[in-house]
């Protein structure tokens, strides 16, 4: 297949200078590790040892009116400092939390209050904040606060919401927050005209990010300066800053927000402002003391965010070859008690569902419904796993119906390399068209077949049967829109010491940004990576940013930083050219030294150029003194030329025309013990394409992590709410996050179709590993047991029940195998 | 009968005798982090499942969130801050498992890392370095700690890498 080669159109500068390959693309060992492996990371709870501690009284009921809050019992607790309820909030703080992403189809949005205003809508909703000398004391006080409730009827689960026997929000009797609808043609006649049609319903259950570090906020008010500094374990510092300023009625310049080291996010920390992100600063200002709150594990389960639950009704029309002619999908999406993040997850499901395929006519309706449970906001994949599950299980069904190989059916539907840019005529989560920029989907499929040994499936099944085990092979493909805008920025500055400071406003939660961004600058600028220091997520250093989500950091900040570094390089060469009396084109920078190509003696260190770039009156040290001597004294020109600025630094932004589309394909081989129905993933294969790669070691790590979450979501993780809206497994004892023993070894093959949309040609990689996991494993299990899998995750008990149930549907493939005496 | 609400404990932490007066209900994890200022040990669940809080008490890996600080009175505790050794010139020599984690990209956010490092270090330090490392041993050393970022693949690689380093150093 011909690799796509296109000029870099679409970037703001129209430039696409070749990046030197010095460090870009190398598996450079991470800079952040040095502090992390010796316990010198600075996570939220490591900060502020003298701070007061906050704790919360949270609702034990899923739906209730608050009749009374009696704090009397808490007042005697030694060490208690303050108690806050809704009555203590005023102005913008007394208003509901913001709907971050409004949308015309989000017709009935609802958000909570920082502290419950007379009503609670999920177990865990905060009602009272207690501030005390330490967390133990704060919890003592919280325990003694007596809240009286009038319990209300509870709505749980997507089906419960649909049935609408009860309403979560009284004024929304059908529990529908939004009805998202996209269509590319007339689906009903297309289905009617299709040679074959199939309809089926399936479910995917709720899971959650569960990073190892929960949320946390530390706030410090400087009364002399009337300014606030907030540390928060967030994925969006600049936006939290804006929210705090707005809600606490402070001027933006008087609020700083810093994301410290963050122990994982996976999406849950993109939502903001959390009640605590507003309340802790409020208390800090109010009390004139530092205040800190660190979430415990139970709080994280019942008061952060979940994701994934959907009911999907799918009707597909196809021909004798398995080519899809029409697809009609109706999804009900459980959004929990409130909609702070709008309908992003439903939109992502709706638009990413089409995957790598040509879908001539497509209609999708996603109804986002309220339940009395924790809010639903992005979890790695953010709706893509659900979309992939819908599409890929449809492909499996088509293959099953026609008696065709599942890989072959997919192949016949794939968009081919000559069809790019491919317009699906849908609108993505960034408000821009879903136009795939580049990719090679047949290439992915070929590589995957080879990697997993797809053609060996029958033999493997027979071998396993001989050992008394059931074996199945499954696969799933996906396309992932990454790097949505609106923009990110980068700042690069060379100091007179030779140190190169790099900053960007978005945040890090373990993706190795300090390394990857340093690699980009080292390659662009020709400086040793050891001289580079990267800061992310600190509004003091970079004030304009969006955040880390949708696999966008490398694409957005990576490109912005590259552009900033190029700006620095251009200026450095211009200044050096003047000093060395050469032309800028004849100069090169290597190891921090600017020299005339081929003339080693004629050179000037980059750090000296940095000093020269700032014309000085006062020589405050040796380097500065040298610079004043080096400087040319041309009194026909001003020291700082018009349009120029002092300093060797540059700030630049990358704002994409639209998202760039990464892709991949996964396959799983499962073995099932027919005595215990335990499901063992014995092989897991990944073929992965994220365009050009900054650091392959980091990308592979992202894939590993994503696969573990995919396996977890397919076999182990499920939020178990009972009919009263109680989360029965709000701890790691009962919410089964995979240990090493549950995660299979992962075989990875790579493909690179660079993105033509950005200067570095990169696509996002953060979520790829998790997207097709549930679909691929469902496919494999179904292949092994010959029964329709219609709900994921699936446990051994559920599998046993399924196989034993006379009403469960046998697959046509299994019937064929049984009929021919072949292994089933 | 009066009941203590506080007790003064003496505990050797990373080779240094430390004294602290702590509420008797204070968890060891909190005492290490907040009373002794050693924030390298992290708290992930407070119910003993995730292992992020793992420290060594008299050489054995223990979930510090499931111990009370008063239980280590008179004992020796090692935390991640004490894993590296000081060299003769006052610098630091990392434990092979620390080097291995960096070399093998066995950490991403780093929050679970101290717990893994302590558990694996204890396992490696106890075994005969000349013996060939088995997969069973690796599973044993990594199987009790949760990581949400890495998918464990590189953590297992790091164990192999560290064991090989220790074997070659003999």
Interface residues (C-beta under 8 A of the other chain):
Chain A: X27 X29 X30 X32 X33 X34 X36 X37 X38 X39 X40 X41 X42 X43 X45 X46 X49 X134 X136 X209 X210 X211 X212 X213 X261 X262 X263 X264 X266 X296 X297 X509 X510 X511 X512 X697 X698 X700 X701 X703 X704 X705 X706 X707 X708 X709 X731 X732 X733 X737 X739 X740 X741 X743 X745 X746 X769
Chain B: X23 X25 X26 X33 X34 X37 X38 X39 X40 X41 X42 X43 X44 X45 X46 X47 X49 X50 X52 X79 X80 X81 X83 X84 X92 X94 X98 X101 X102 X103 X105 X107 X108 X109 X110 X111 X112 X113 X114 X117 X139 X142 X143 X144 X145 X146 X147 X148 X149 X150 X151 X152 X153 X154 X155 X156
